[in-house]
Amino acid sequence: MLGSIIGRRDGDRLAASVALAVLAVLRDARIIRAHDVAATVDALQAVAAVAGGAGPQRTEAEEIGT
């Protein structure tokens, strides 16, 4: 889907993937699939901070980078 929308190969779609995940959550999605969990969580937390909402919580494993 993203390849046909933005015309990029699999490895070059992170920004679009994260943007669509954020859009989905803004439209009340409660479950999303993320290829890069850390980048998606970072984006959701940043949007939540600016918008005044509570973002997703990081797990301990994400905090220590494992």
Secondary structure, DSSP 8 states (H G I E B T S, - for coil): -HHHHH---GGG-HHHHHHHHHHHHHTT-S----SSHHHHHHHHHHHHHHHTS------HHHHHT-
